């Protein structure tokens, strides 16, 4: 079962995203900040298959978190979730994807399955 690390400073958003992913059959780790996510990633026994993170968070933004975790785990796929302007303007790379808030459970699961290599037949709304 693929493991996804969900990071968002808003508990309701973090919990909702985690529940959506769990509904899709993923194992989910939750962190309230970039600092917490780094500590959780380092202490987690096993591979993290995808980082799902908000862009705008106190202490550390999603881009900095992604850079830090990808330096420790090269090739770690990242899905940024945000309603901010940056999410719509950023250029995704081969390990970076963007999903603009609000999004549906279907859209989130479609992207997550595609990133971990188990994509169902769906049109993923990546930006």
Legacy VTK file of the C-alpha trace (Angstrom):
# vtk DataFile Version 3.0
C-alpha trace
ASCII
DATASET POLYDATA
POINTS 127 float
0.000 0.000 0.000
1.566 3.338 -1.054
2.254 5.859 1.714
1.421 9.546 1.303
2.585 12.367 3.568
-0.084 15.103 3.802
1.024 18.505 5.095
-1.326 21.415 5.735
-1.430 23.891 8.600
-5.243 23.899 8.599
-6.446 20.824 10.532
-9.772 20.549 8.689
-8.091 20.605 5.275
-5.342 18.205 6.356
-7.860 15.753 7.805
-10.182 15.947 4.794
-7.354 15.337 2.313
-6.074 12.453 4.444
-9.539 10.894 4.653
-9.983 11.163 0.882
-6.662 9.423 0.305
-7.405 6.738 2.901
-10.723 6.130 1.152
-8.683 5.452 -1.996
-6.645 2.816 -0.167
-3.530 4.807 0.640
-1.659 4.783 3.925
-1.491 8.409 5.100
0.892 10.271 7.395
-0.250 13.725 8.591
1.811 16.755 9.530
0.730 20.265 10.546
3.837 22.064 9.281
6.921 21.675 7.147
9.058 21.243 10.246
6.751 18.482 11.520
6.748 16.846 8.087
10.545 16.700 7.929
10.726 15.145 11.396
7.990 12.646 10.511
9.674 11.748 7.232
13.003 11.139 8.966
11.447 8.984 11.706
9.097 7.012 9.446
10.208 3.468 8.820
9.451 2.775 5.204
9.171 4.660 1.984
7.027 7.730 1.421
5.624 7.493 -2.087
4.143 10.981 -2.408
4.257 14.317 -0.578
0.998 16.286 -0.705
1.546 19.772 0.680
-0.057 23.169 0.848
2.056 25.988 -0.563
1.403 28.677 2.038
2.178 27.637 5.604
3.808 29.354 8.571
7.467 28.559 9.326
8.133 26.877 5.979
6.318 27.053 2.655
5.531 24.028 0.526
8.298 24.739 -1.999
10.952 24.765 0.745
9.532 21.606 2.278
9.553 19.853 -1.103
13.147 20.939 -1.776
14.252 19.670 1.640
12.547 16.286 1.346
13.618 15.803 -2.268
17.232 16.502 -1.256
16.918 13.646 1.243
14.863 11.407 -1.066
15.701 12.233 -4.683
12.776 11.702 -7.017
10.123 11.988 -4.290
6.961 13.025 -6.121
5.250 16.161 -4.820
1.677 17.325 -5.240
1.136 20.950 -4.253
-2.416 21.835 -3.222
-3.276 25.495 -2.978
-5.808 28.146 -3.883
-3.004 30.683 -4.175
-1.826 32.436 -7.295
1.532 30.631 -7.134
-0.143 27.253 -7.589
-1.686 28.401 -10.830
1.524 29.991 -12.130
4.158 27.447 -11.120
5.518 25.186 -13.823
5.286 21.527 -12.827
8.328 19.336 -13.349
8.579 15.606 -13.652
8.224 15.114 -9.886
6.064 18.175 -9.154
2.328 18.513 -9.744
-0.225 21.165 -8.817
-3.876 20.774 -7.841
-5.840 23.963 -7.231
-8.202 24.164 -4.260
-11.027 23.448 -4.118
-10.773 20.012 -5.710
-12.888 16.877 -5.676
-11.997 13.549 -4.124
-12.000 12.069 -7.626
-9.435 14.621 -8.823
-7.176 14.068 -5.797
-7.298 10.284 -6.088
-6.747 10.396 -9.830
-3.571 12.436 -9.401
-2.359 10.331 -6.460
-2.901 7.055 -8.340
-1.157 8.445 -11.416
1.838 9.647 -9.421
2.350 6.303 -7.663
1.996 4.446 -10.943
-1.470 2.965 -10.516
-3.485 5.413 -12.586
-7.054 4.506 -13.383
-8.501 5.763 -16.645
-9.275 9.352 -15.761
-8.439 12.839 -16.872
-6.294 14.207 -14.063
-6.727 17.968 -13.564
-3.073 18.870 -13.182
-2.019 22.450 -13.609
LINES 1 128
127 0 1 2 3 4 5 6 7 8 9 10 11 12 13 14 15 16 17 18 19 20 21 22 23 24 25 26 27 28 29 30 31 32 33 34 35 36 37 38 39 40 41 42 43 44 45 46 47 48 49 50 51 52 53 54 55 56 57 58 59 60 61 62 63 64 65 66 67 68 69 70 71 72 73 74 75 76 77 78 79 80 81 82 83 84 85 86 87 88 89 90 91 92 93 94 95 96 97 98 99 100 101 102 103 104 105 106 107 108 109 110 111 112 113 114 115 116 117 118 119 120 121 122 123 124 125 126
